[in-house]
Amino acid sequence: MTTISSTEPIMTIPITTTTVSSSVTHDKGICATATWAQNGQTVAGGNGSGSELNQFDRPFGLFVDENQTIYVADRSNERIMKWKRG
């Protein structure tokens, strides 16, 4: 592993970005007219940062499959957590 201190120059190249704005459309189960609750309910995590089964450490990705099973990519713990509905 290489560590770069703040005093060493870092070589970078410019990155051009473009922002595109579009309306929400139907996408496999999410209706274009869906409304979202302002106050959600915690269904996973919520117990501070850590490596226990009821904790995350830098969660990065979320996926819900057709059976409403929730998958969370827990980056710093290097794992995928899975919760089945019910």
matplotlib code that plots the C-alpha trace (Angstrom):
import matplotlib.pyplot as plt

x = [0.0, 1.4, 0.7, 1.0, 1.6, 0.0, 3.4, 4.0, 2.6, -0.2, -0.5, -4.0, -5.7, -8.8, -12.1, -15.0, -18.4, -21.9, -25.0, -28.2, -31.6, -34.5, -37.9, -38.5, -39.8, -41.2, -38.2, -39.0, -41.5, -41.0, -43.9, -43.3, -46.0, -44.7, -44.7, -42.1, -42.6, -40.7, -40.0, -38.6, -38.2, -34.9, -34.9, -31.1, -28.2, -29.0, -26.6, -23.6, -20.6, -19.0, -18.6, -21.3, -24.3, -26.5, -24.0, -22.4, -19.1, -19.4, -22.3, -22.0, -24.6, -28.2, -30.3, -33.8, -34.7, -38.1, -38.8, -38.1, -34.9, -32.5, -28.8, -26.3, -22.7, -20.8, -17.6, -15.2, -16.3, -15.9, -19.2, -22.6, -25.4, -28.7, -32.1, -35.1, -38.6, -40.6]
y = [0.0, 3.4, 6.5, 10.0, 12.7, 16.1, 17.7, 15.5, 16.7, 14.7, 14.4, 14.7, 15.2, 17.4, 15.6, 17.1, 16.5, 17.0, 17.2, 16.1, 16.7, 14.5, 13.5, 10.3, 7.5, 4.0, 1.7, -1.9, -1.3, 2.3, 4.2, 7.7, 9.0, 7.4, 9.5, 9.1, 9.3, 12.2, 10.2, 6.7, 3.7, 2.1, -1.5, -2.2, -0.8, 2.1, 0.8, 3.0, 2.2, -1.2, -4.8, -6.6, -8.1, -5.1, -2.5, -1.0, 0.7, 3.0, 1.4, 2.1, 0.4, -0.7, -3.2, -4.5, -7.6, -8.8, -10.6, -7.4, -8.8, -6.0, -6.1, -3.5, -3.2, -2.6, -1.1, -1.0, -4.4, -5.8, -7.6, -7.7, -7.8, -9.5, -9.2, -11.1, -9.6, -10.5]
z = [0.0, -1.0, 1.2, -0.3, 2.2, 1.7, 0.8, -2.3, -5.6, -7.1, -10.9, -12.1, -15.4, -16.0, -16.0, -18.0, -16.5, -17.9, -15.8, -17.4, -15.9, -16.7, -15.2, -13.4, -15.6, -15.0, -14.2, -13.2, -10.4, -9.6, -11.1, -12.5, -10.2, -7.1, -3.9, -1.2, 2.5, 4.1, 7.3, 6.6, 8.9, 9.7, 8.5, 8.7, 10.7, 13.0, 15.7, 15.0, 12.9, 13.4, 12.2, 14.1, 12.1, 13.2, 12.1, 8.9, 8.4, 5.3, 3.5, -0.2, -2.2, -1.9, -3.9, -3.4, -5.5, -6.8, -3.5, -1.5, -0.1, 0.8, 0.0, 1.3, 0.2, 3.5, 2.1, 5.1, 6.4, 2.8, 2.8, 1.4, 4.0, 3.1, 4.8, 3.6, 3.9, 7.0]

ax = plt.figure().add_subplot(projection="3d")
ax.plot(x, y, z, "-o")
ax.set_aspect("equal")
plt.show()
